[in-house]
Amino acid sequence: MKILLRIFFFFWELFQNILGACFLLSFYLRGNIKKSYYEKERFFVEIRSIGAISLGMFVFYTEVDNSYVPVGLENKDHEYGHSVQSRRATLPAYGRAHIRGQIALCILF
């Protein structure tokens, strides 16, 4: 039953998974991945630059502070929480504006 649920949620979040895979490829090609691992049915990716976003089964986070928000270890759990929210709604937790901002960060850094 768990396997069927995982398959269902993969397709339920297909758009976010595709976008998350694009982010992963972008971060990988620029050498911006500090570490990555699979946990809690999510693929966690710690990035070297600023920013964080959860897209489907992908959770991108950092422990690097920025000028807007002091960041720490809890950033990973915070983004994981957003991934749970978006799985329920099939929408990114912050909506389109949040994604546009994160895409801009991905391109810039």
N, C-alpha and C positions, 0 to 999 in steps of 0.2 A: 504494500500500500504506500509506503514511504517513497518508493521509486516512482510510482504513478503521480504522486503529489509533486515531486521534484520536476518531473517532465511537464506537468500541467503549469506549474509556476514559471518554468523557463519560457514557455510560450505565452503565458499570461503577461509576462514582463518583457516580451520579445524586443520591443522598441528600445527600452532602457538597456537591455542586454547588448544589443547591437551598438548603441552609443557608448556603453561601458567598455566594450571590446575595442572600439575606436580610440577611446581615451587610453586604454592599456597599451595599445600599439604605439600611440603617440609618445607616451611617457617612456616606453621601452626604447624606441628609436633615438630618443634624446638622452638616454642614460639617466633618467630622472627617477628610477625605481630604487629605493633603498632596500626593501624586502617585500616579499609577497608570500601568502599562505592561504590555505582553505580552512575555514572554521565556521561553525554555526550556519551551514548551508550558504556561505558567502565566500567570495574570493577577496581577501583583504590585501590592499596594496599600500604600503607606506611610501610616500613620495618625498623627494628631497626638497622640493620647492614649497611655496605657501599654497593654501587652498585645500578644500576637502569637498567631496561630493559622493553620494551613493546613487548608483544607477543599476537597478535590477540586482543581479547577483554580485556586482562589483562594488566594493567600498574603498574609496580612495581617501587617505587621510595623511596628515603630517603632524609632527611634534614641534615644528619650527614656528616660533612666534612671528606674528606680523604686526604692523602698526595699528591694526583695527581691533584685533582680538588676541589676548594672551592664550596660547594653545598649550595643552599638556597631554598626558596619557589618556585623559577622558575623551579626547577628540575622536578616537576610534569608536568608543561606545556611543558617542553622540551620533556619529554618521551611521552606525549600525542601526540605531533607533529609527533614523530616517528611512533606512532600507526596509524595515518592518512596516512602517507607515505606508510607504509607496507600494509595497506588495499588496496591501489591503485595498488601495485606491487605484492602482496602476497609473499613478501620476507621481512625478517627482514631488517631494514634500513641500518644496518652496515654490513650485510652479515654473512657468517659462522664464520669467526674469532671472531667477536663480540659476537656471541652466545656462542662459546666455552669458551671465557673469562668469560662471565656471569654465565655459568654453573659451571665453576671452583669456582667463588665467592660464588655461591649458596651452593656448597659442603663444602667449607672452613668455611663459616660463618653461 
